Amino acid sequence: MSVTQPANSQNPYFSTLETLDARRSVPARQLGLPGPDDATVLRLLQSASRVPDHGKRVPFRFLRIAGDARLALGEALAAITLHRDPLAGDGAIEKDRQRFNHAPLVIAVIAVLDPGDTKIPEQERLLTAGCACFALLQAAQALGFGANWLTGWPAYDPDVRVLLELGEHERVVGFIHIGTPAMAVPERERPDPRTLLTDWSPA
């Protein structure tokens, strides 16, 4: 796809569009050391928190999974899998054991959905948390890291919610895996915006 560049492409803000256009998802298995240090993590989260938020509810929070915690969570996932299916194959069990053990840092983005908030629809608050996931991906790449937004069954599992000590009205929107890319991710085919755009007109 080739779209003609706008006339104001020399505007300094145009580089922001180029950054957006350059985003890639790096496979979690290809994310290694070094990961962001503590100060960099906070800088990433500063950008990730700057998202549309109707009503200023801040309906999300971040849960860091790093170091030995990644291994402990993987062991717990493997145990859950084996408990539910004693005949589960070694491959499936090992996949869950290693699920969080590739990237040096995983940030779980947690949607905080207060059911008592009747003014702002839950859907809008959930979308705000989703925006935080995407903003975190962009921030990580802007600082030279690779990142991947993953969910999988652990994001929706009630036992994992207990394991992560989530509140009754909290849910995992995504696990953002962050690290240094071990490979250059090739571009893939992207949708042509001309095929996605229609114009509404009154009947």
C-alpha positions as CSV (number, residue, x, y, z in Angstrom):
1,M,0.0,0.0,0.0
2,S,1.2,3.5,-0.8
3,V,-0.5,6.6,0.4
4,T,0.6,10.0,-0.8
5,Q,2.2,12.0,2.0
6,P,0.3,15.1,3.1
7,A,1.6,18.5,2.0
8,N,2.6,19.3,5.6
9,S,4.9,16.3,6.0
10,Q,7.8,18.6,6.9
11,N,6.0,19.6,10.1
12,P,8.1,18.4,13.0
13,Y,5.2,16.5,14.4
14,F,5.1,14.3,11.3
15,S,7.9,12.2,12.9
16,T,5.3,11.1,15.4
17,L,3.3,9.6,12.5
18,E,6.5,7.9,11.3
19,T,7.0,6.4,14.7
20,L,3.4,5.1,14.7
21,D,3.9,3.6,11.2
22,A,7.0,1.8,12.3
23,R,5.4,-0.1,15.2
24,R,6.1,-3.8,15.2
25,S,5.1,-6.6,17.5
26,V,8.2,-8.6,18.5
27,P,7.5,-12.3,19.4
28,A,8.0,-12.7,23.1
29,R,10.5,-15.5,22.5
30,Q,12.7,-13.0,20.7
31,L,12.7,-10.5,23.6
32,G,15.8,-10.7,25.8
33,L,18.1,-8.8,28.0
34,P,18.6,-6.0,28.7
35,G,15.2,-4.9,29.8
36,P,14.2,-1.4,31.1
37,D,15.5,-0.5,34.5
38,D,13.3,0.9,37.2
39,A,13.5,4.5,36.1
40,T,12.8,3.6,32.5
41,V,9.8,1.5,33.5
42,L,8.3,4.5,35.3
43,R,9.0,6.6,32.2
44,L,7.2,4.0,30.0
45,L,4.2,4.0,32.4
46,Q,4.1,7.8,32.3
47,S,3.5,7.7,28.6
48,A,1.2,4.6,28.8
49,S,-1.0,6.5,31.3
50,R,-1.6,9.4,28.9
51,V,-4.7,8.0,27.3
52,P,-8.2,9.1,26.6
53,D,-10.2,8.8,29.9
54,H,-13.8,10.0,29.9
55,G,-14.6,11.2,33.4
56,K,-10.9,11.0,34.5
57,R,-11.5,7.7,36.1
58,V,-8.1,6.2,35.6
59,P,-9.7,2.8,35.2
60,F,-6.5,0.8,35.0
61,R,-3.3,-0.1,36.9
62,F,-0.1,-1.8,36.2
63,L,1.3,-5.1,37.7
64,R,5.0,-5.8,37.1
65,I,6.1,-9.4,36.6
66,A,9.9,-9.6,36.5
67,G,12.9,-11.6,37.7
68,D,12.1,-14.7,39.6
69,A,8.4,-13.8,39.7
70,R,8.2,-14.7,36.0
71,L,9.4,-18.3,36.8
72,A,7.1,-18.6,39.8
73,L,4.1,-17.5,37.8
74,G,5.0,-20.0,35.0
75,E,5.3,-22.9,37.5
76,A,1.8,-21.9,38.9
77,L,0.4,-21.9,35.4
78,A,1.8,-25.3,34.6
79,A,0.3,-26.6,37.9
80,I,-3.1,-25.2,36.9
81,T,-2.9,-26.9,33.5
82,L,-1.9,-30.2,35.0
83,H,-4.6,-30.1,37.6
84,R,-7.3,-29.4,35.1
85,D,-6.0,-32.0,32.6
86,P,-3.9,-34.7,34.2
87,L,-3.4,-36.1,30.7
88,A,-2.0,-32.8,29.3
89,G,1.1,-33.3,27.2
90,D,4.5,-32.3,28.3
91,G,4.6,-29.7,25.5
92,A,1.5,-28.0,26.7
93,I,2.7,-27.9,30.3
94,E,6.1,-26.6,29.3
95,K,4.6,-23.9,27.2
96,D,2.7,-22.6,30.2
97,R,5.8,-23.0,32.4
98,Q,7.8,-20.8,30.0
99,R,5.0,-18.4,29.1
100,F,6.4,-15.5,31.0
101,N,10.1,-16.5,31.0
102,H,11.3,-15.1,27.7
103,A,11.1,-11.3,28.0
104,P,12.8,-9.8,31.0
105,L,9.8,-7.7,31.9
106,V,6.1,-8.3,31.7
107,I,3.6,-5.6,32.6
108,A,0.1,-6.8,33.2
109,V,-2.4,-4.0,32.4
110,I,-5.3,-4.4,34.7
111,A,-8.7,-2.8,34.0
112,V,-10.4,-1.5,37.2
113,L,-14.1,-1.5,36.5
114,D,-16.0,-0.2,39.5
115,P,-19.6,-1.5,39.0
116,G,-20.8,1.5,41.1
117,D,-19.7,3.9,38.4
118,T,-23.0,4.4,36.5
119,K,-22.0,7.7,34.9
120,I,-19.2,6.4,32.6
121,P,-20.1,3.2,30.7
122,E,-17.9,0.2,31.6
123,Q,-17.1,-0.3,27.9
124,E,-15.5,3.2,27.8
125,R,-13.4,2.4,30.9
126,L,-12.4,-0.9,29.4
127,L,-11.3,0.8,26.2
128,T,-9.2,3.3,28.2
129,A,-7.3,0.4,29.7
130,G,-6.9,-1.1,26.2
131,C,-5.4,2.3,25.1
132,A,-2.9,2.0,28.0
133,C,-1.8,-1.3,26.5
134,F,-1.2,0.2,23.1
135,A,0.5,3.3,24.5
136,L,2.9,1.1,26.5
137,L,3.8,-0.7,23.3
138,Q,4.5,2.6,21.5
139,A,6.5,3.9,24.4
140,A,8.7,0.8,24.7
141,Q,9.5,0.9,21.0
142,A,10.2,4.6,21.2
143,L,12.9,3.9,23.8
144,G,14.5,1.1,21.6
145,F,12.9,-1.9,23.2
146,G,10.7,-4.5,21.6
147,A,7.2,-5.4,23.0
148,N,4.3,-7.7,22.4
149,W,0.7,-7.5,23.7
150,L,-0.4,-11.0,24.6
151,T,-3.4,-12.4,26.5
152,G,-4.0,-16.2,26.2
153,W,-6.0,-18.2,28.6
154,P,-4.2,-16.7,31.7
155,A,-5.8,-13.3,31.0
156,Y,-9.3,-14.7,31.4
157,D,-8.8,-17.5,34.0
158,P,-10.4,-17.1,37.4
159,D,-7.6,-19.0,39.2
160,V,-5.0,-16.7,37.6
161,R,-7.0,-13.7,38.8
162,V,-6.7,-15.0,42.3
163,L,-3.1,-15.8,41.8
164,L,-2.4,-12.2,40.7
165,E,-4.5,-10.9,43.6
166,L,-6.9,-9.0,41.4
167,G,-9.9,-7.4,42.9
168,E,-13.4,-8.7,42.2
169,H,-14.0,-6.1,39.5
170,E,-10.6,-6.1,38.0
171,R,-9.5,-8.0,34.9
172,V,-6.4,-8.4,32.8
173,V,-6.5,-6.5,29.6
174,G,-3.1,-7.6,28.4
175,F,0.3,-8.9,29.3
176,I,2.9,-6.6,27.7
177,H,6.2,-8.4,27.2
178,I,9.1,-6.0,26.9
179,G,12.8,-6.6,26.2
180,T,15.6,-6.1,23.7
181,P,14.7,-7.6,20.3
182,A,16.9,-10.5,19.2
183,M,15.8,-10.1,15.6
184,A,14.6,-7.5,13.2
185,V,10.9,-8.0,12.7
186,P,9.9,-7.9,9.0
187,E,7.0,-5.7,7.9
188,R,3.8,-7.5,7.2
189,E,0.9,-6.6,5.0
190,R,-1.2,-3.8,6.5
191,P,-4.7,-2.8,5.7
192,D,-5.2,-0.1,3.1
193,P,-7.0,2.8,4.8
194,R,-8.9,3.5,1.6
195,T,-10.7,0.2,1.9
196,L,-11.7,0.9,5.5
197,L,-13.1,4.4,4.9
198,T,-16.7,5.2,4.0
199,D,-18.6,8.4,4.1
200,W,-21.9,8.8,5.8
201,S,-24.5,11.0,4.3
202,P,-28.1,11.6,5.3
203,A,-30.7,9.6,3.4
